[in-house]
């Protein structure tokens, strides 16, 4: 097995094909790993069937396949190269196709980073990837690809999605959770289909597999009128204001109103996510009262976030300069 250096540790089985390389098996002991964009000067264009499935890593070598060991920081001696610890995966930039069950049973996977250029999706690609809820999609050109529509249709859970545009504009979107349920109707000899959760319209606000941010924002009022998760609503509003790609003023006003009504919770969210760069914007938009600022100061002090604490104390002093009243008894 040939050994080469890379940014992650991988044992790969691949096949050279016209126009690129297909990864047939890929195993890593790492928690965070990136598959290579190229193998021996060939772009990686596809993942084969069950390529990352943990139980397939010891299978016999397919006909015509080659192997390569990619090394980075040496893993622990007893580490298993079977993807069971893999929490964050970056797919090759030029990937065009994923085979059937390509990520089968990657049960620890939470975050996926990839280009929005995949045009062929196999069946059951994400089967048993129950923890996957965070996506970073990079558009490979001026036009939006179909990856986001595919993920939103496949996964009914809450999705935290970051879209990176070639021009540098970033959008961060939350797709709230919904559930689908089939119940057997014995007297009628059929199954009844039920949908619950305010997230269903968000997962299906695509036209010809393209997302319209205008339609996404238009769902906000309806979302608030349904039974919904308030934490999800807060994150949705903040992400749209934090990264206002194609955000109209009417939609922005609705998000700002919600943020002001939940200023204390918004400050806690920001501190927990460690988004120090967004703190000045949040203070400007939410206009938290003195109690909310004091609670945020206490949390920042508890977390040891000195930069955020300084900004919060300065904001409290600026808006409420009187300070604490003192009294003396003689």
N, C-alpha and C positions, 0 to 999 in steps of 0.2 A: 504494500500500500504506500503510495507516494504521500509525502508530508509537505505541506506548504503553510506559511503563516497567514493569519487573517485576523479579523476583529472579534471573532467568537470561536469557540471550540465546536467542531462538527466532525462526525464520521459520515461521509457521503457516498452513496452509490448513484452513478449518473450514466447517461448515455448521450453520445454525441449524435446530433441530428442536423439535417440541413437547416441552417439559419440559427442554430443555437443548441444549448444543452438542456436536457430534461433530468431533473433530480428525481430518482426513483425511490431512494430511501435517504432519510436525514435524521440523525440522532445527535443530541447534545445533552451534556450534564448541566448546562448553564441555566440560570434563572432568567437572564436576559440575553438574547442571541439574535444575530442578524445573518440570514443566509447570504452567501456571496452573490454579487451581481453578475460576475463572470467566472467561468471555469476554463482555464487554459485558453484564454483569449476568445472564448465563446460566450455570448450573453446567455444567461439562464432565462429561458422563456416559459418553462412549465414545471409544475409539480405533478408527479405521477399519482396513480391511484394509491391511497393510504400511505402516502409518502412519509408522513410524520407520525403515523400511528405507533404508539409505544410497542405494541406486541409484534410489529413487523420488522423491527430493527435487526433481528437475528436471522431473518430469512435467507435462503441460499441466493447466491449472486445470479441475477437474470442473465440470459444469453446476450452477449454484446455489451455488457455493462462494465464500467470501470469504477475503481474506488479511490478515494482521496481522504486524507486526514488533514483537517484544518485546525491549527493550534493557535491559541492566544495565551492567556494566563493559564498555567497548568491547573486542572481541576483537582479536587480531592481524590486520593488514591482509590477510595471505595465508591466514587461517584458512578452512577449508572448512566450510560449514554442512550437514554430512552425517552427523553422529552417530558418525563413525569414531573420535573421541577420547573419546567418552562412556564414563566408568567408573562413575558413580554417578547414578542417575535416581530422581526422586521423581514418582510419578504423582498425578493429581488426587484430592483427598479423596473426592469424590462419584462416582468412576468406577464404572460398573456393568457395562460390557462391553468386551472387547478383541476386535477382529476377527481374521480369519485372518492369520497371519504378522505380527502387529502389530509385533514387535521383531526381525523377520528381519534377520540379518547384523549385529546390533549386537555385533560380536565383542570389543570392548574392555569391554563392560559387565560389572561385577563385583558391584555392590551395587544392590539395588532396594528402594525405600521406597514403601509404598502402604497404603491402607485395606483391611480385610478384607471389603469389601462387594461385590466383583465377583461377579456371578451368571452371566455368560455369557462363556465362553472359546472363542475361535475355534481352528481347527486350526493347529498349527505356530507358535504364538505366540512361542516361544523358540528357533525353529530357528536354529542356528549361533551362539547366545549361549553359547559354550563356556567363557567365563570367569565366568559368573554363579554365585556360590556364597554370597552373603550377602543375607539378606532381613530387612527390618524391617516387620512387619505390625501395623497399629493396628486394634483391634477397634472397629467403629463403634457398638456397642451392647452390652448385657449378654450376648448370645449370640455364640458363636464362629461365624465364617463358614467358608467352604469353601476359601479361598485356600490355606491351608497344605497341606491334603490334595491339592489340585491340583498344587502345586509338588513335593511329596514324591513324587507319582506320576509326574510328568513328568521329573524330574531324578534320576538314580541317583548322581550325584556327591555328595561331602560338602557338606552345607548347614549354614551357621551362621545360625540363625534367632533373632530377637528379637521377642517378642510383647508388645505394649503394650496394657494393658487400660484402659478408660475410668476405672476406679476408681483407676488409678495403679500397679497391681501390674505388675511386669515379669518375664517369664520369658525366659531365654536357653537355647536348646536346640541340641545338635549332632546332626545326622542323618548317621551315618557312610556312607562310600561303599560301593557294591556294583557289580558288573558283570553284564550279561546277554550271553550269547553264543549264537548259532545256528551250528551246524556241520552241513554237508551230510553225510548218511549215504547215500552213493551206492548201496550194495547194496539198501538198503531203500526207496530213492526218497523220502526225507523228510529233514527237518531236525531235529536234536536240540537241545533247549533246555537251557542250563546257566546256573546262577546261582552266582556266587562273591562272597565278601565278607560280613563280619559285619553290614553295615549294612542288609541287605534287610528284616529285621523292623521296624526303626525307620521305614523309609519306608512301611511298610504297617500301622502300628499305629493305624489309624483305624477308627471304627465310624460308619457313616452320615455319612462325611466330617467327623467331629468327632474331635479328638485327645483321648485320655484320658491325662493325665499319670501316672495310677496305672499304666496299662498300659505307658507309656513307661519308667517306672522299673523295672517288673518284668522288663524285658529285660536289665538290667545283668549279672546273674550269667551268663546264657547268652552274652552278648556277650564277657565275659572268657574263657569256656571255648572260644571259637572263635579261629581265627587272625585277629588284628585289629591295627590300627595303634595303637601305644601312645600316640603323641601325640594321636590322636583320643580315646582313652579318657581321657587326662588332662584334656583340654579339656571333654569331656562331664561328667565328675565335678565339675570345678571350677565350670562354668556352673550346674549344678543347685544346688550349695551356695551359690554367689554370689548367685543369684536363686531362692530356694527356694519358688516358687509351688506350692502344693498338695503340698509335699514331705513325705511321711510319715517317721517316725523310723527305721523299719527300712531304708528306701531310703537315708536320709541317712547311717546308720551304714556302709553298704556303700561309699558314695562317700568318706566320711571315711577309712576304712581304706586305700583306694587312694591317696588324697592323701598320707597319712602315709608310705606305702611309696615315694612318688615326690616327696618334698618338695623336693628340689633342682631337679628338672625343673619342678615347679609354680612355684617362685620365678622361674625363668628365663622361663617362659611369661608370668607377670604383668608382669615388667619389660619384656619385648618388646612386650606389648600396651599398656604405659603405664597400667595400671590401678592407680594409686596409692591410690585410695579403697578398693580391695579388699585391699590389703596387710595391714592389721591383722587382718582376718578370716582370711586365709590363714595368717598366723603362728600364730594361735590354733588353727586346725584341723589344720594339718600338723605342727606342732611340729618344725621342721627342726633337725638336729644342728649342731654347731659348724662342721663342714666345709661343709655346705650354706649356712649363713649367711655364711661367709667368701667362698665362691664368688659368692654373690649380691651381697655388698658390692663385690667386684671388678667385677662386671658393671655394677652401678649407677654405680660411679665411672667406668667406661669410657664409659657412655652419658651421663654428665653429669647424671644424675637425682639431684640433691642431696636432695630430699625423701625419696625412697625410701632413699637411702644413710643418712640420719640415722635413719630408722625401723629399718633393719636393724642398724645399729651399736648402737642403744639396746637392741634385742632381744638381740643377742649379749652385750652387757654385763650385761643383766638375768639371762639364763639361764646364762651362763658367766663369772662375775665374776672368776675367778682371774686371767685374762689369761695372758700368756706368761711362762713361767718364765725367769729370768735367771741366768746363771752367770758367775763371774769367775775368771780364772786369774792367780795372782800369780807 
